Amino acid sequence: MTLLAIESAATAEVDLAYITEEGTPDLASYDRIVCFFSTGKDSLASVLHLLELGVPASKIELHHHNVDGDPAAGEGLMDWPVTLAYGQALARHLGMEFQTSWREGGIEREMCRQETRTAPVVFYKDGVRIETGGVSGPLGTRRKFPQKAASLSVRWCSSASKIDVGVAYLRNDPKFQNQRTLVVTGERAEESSSRARYATFEQHRADGRGGKFARHIDHWRAVHSWSEAQVWEIIERFRLQVHPAYELGYGRVSCQFCVFGSKNQWATNRAIAPRAFGRIAAYEQDFGVTIDRKHTVGEMADLGVPYAAAVGIWVERAMATTWDAPIVVENWTLPAGAFGESCGPT
């Protein structure tokens, strides 16, 4: 192994880490690996890459952030209804632990916030509900959807419902104390100029290796240098069914009602989920602030055309909250959304 100095973009410091001759972290040196798992193609490719590098499935935790909050609380607002069930089915097939966390009330509560605090983060530990935060933060008002921007203070959905939630989980679950943990995420340089500048390997912002609890946490963007073609190739090697949104024609899986959605995606959303679309449109009118800087979501949909593939069984599966389709596909083919409109992030 070669001892290399890796600059940490998160801390603006230099972290020393053992890197193998192949340029990957010394995966065997970690007690556990946590993959923050959106269920999209890039996070899935990252997980499969770990398996091909020889990491036992039993060592990997797939961790999903429920952006709409507690899935038991009822109908969500932003995400694909099937995402949670699909992620659970993948984890069962791969033999991996599956965990979730969320901001109480999800994106909807945060965007409706008016002179209140940001809600606590919730996760479960051995069947016991754990809440952290939400009691001493500043009062604040949003009353608008996240906006299209690179800054996370403006595009706050990523920070409030994913990044900060993940940090709270890592800092507050005792299992990470006195342990070496590797966090794996699926950002790729090809996605945007901003993501191209991300460090491939760095100390995670939840790291506390020098503190009281010796919480050593590194962060590896496992497919940062990969092309989209490489992502689809590894999924094809495992013959895994991808998220239904790709089958409908979407080129990227984030929230169904992602603020970066194209006019065709808004047209498709309106066609396959008219009730949820109506809720989004009503919030725009209530706030007096649109998601797009120039158009309402209704106007965006009017400018677009629904994806031709967004019909039939895949619509049913995407809009369901259960998963009963095969996870392994013998006659695997690229989905309709492969190499299509990604529409974000910046």
C-alpha positions, 0 to 999 in steps of 0.5 A: 500500500502507498501512503498518500496525502489526500486533501479534504474539501470538507475541512480544507485540511490534509488527511492521510489515508491508506490507498491501495495500488488501484487507488481505492481505500483499504476497504478491509481496514474498516469495521463497516461501510455505510452507503447512502443509497438514493436507489438511483443508478449511481448509488447502486453502481457504487454498491455493486462496485464494492461487491466486485472489490470483494467487500462482503455484503454483511459489512455493507449498510444501505442507508436511505434518507426518506425525504418526505419524512416518516413513511408511516405518517401517510402520503408524501409530497416529493418522492416516488411512492415506490422508492422505499419498497424498491430499496428494501427489496434490493437490500434483501436480494443483496443480503445487506442491512437496510436502514433509514433516517429522515427529517421529521415532516420531511421537505414539506414541513421544512418548506412550510416553516414560518417562524419555527425551528427546523425539525429534528432528525429521526432514526431507529436504533434496535427498534427504539426511535431516536430523535436529535436536534430540533429543540434549540435552533433558530426560528426561521421562515421558508415559505417556498420550494427549494430553488435551482442553485448550486448553493445548498442554502438556496437548494436546501432540500439536499442539505435539510433532507439528506446531507444534514440528516446523514451527519446527524445519524452518524454522530448520534448512533453509538455503533459508530463510536470507537469504529472505523467507518467508510461512507460511500456516495455516488456523485460522479464528476460527469454530472456537473462542473461542481461535482467534478470538483468534489474530492474523491476521498476525504474525511467525512464531516461527521468524523470525530477520530480525535474526539472522546468517542473516536468516531473515525469516518472517511468518505469515498465517492466510489464512482466519481470518475466513472462515465454513465456507460460504466454505471449501466455496465455494472448494473447489467453485469448483476442483471438488476432491475433499476428503479421504475423511474428509469423505465418511464424515461427519466434519466436520473432518480432523485425525488419524483418532483425534483426542482431540477425537473425538465418540462418533459418531466413535469409533463410526465409527472402531471400525466401519471400523478395528477393529484400530487402534481396539483398539490405542488401547483397549489403550494406555488400559488400559496407561496407566491414563489415558483420552483422555476424562476420563469414558469409555474409547474403547470406552465412547465408541463404545458411546454413539455411532452410526457415520455412515451414510455410512461404508460402501463405496468411501469407507471403502476409500479412507480406509483405503488408503495410496495414492490412485487416485481423481480429484482433480477432480470434475466434478459436485461436491457437498458431502460428508456431513461438511460443516457436521457435527461438528467436535469441536475444537479448543478 
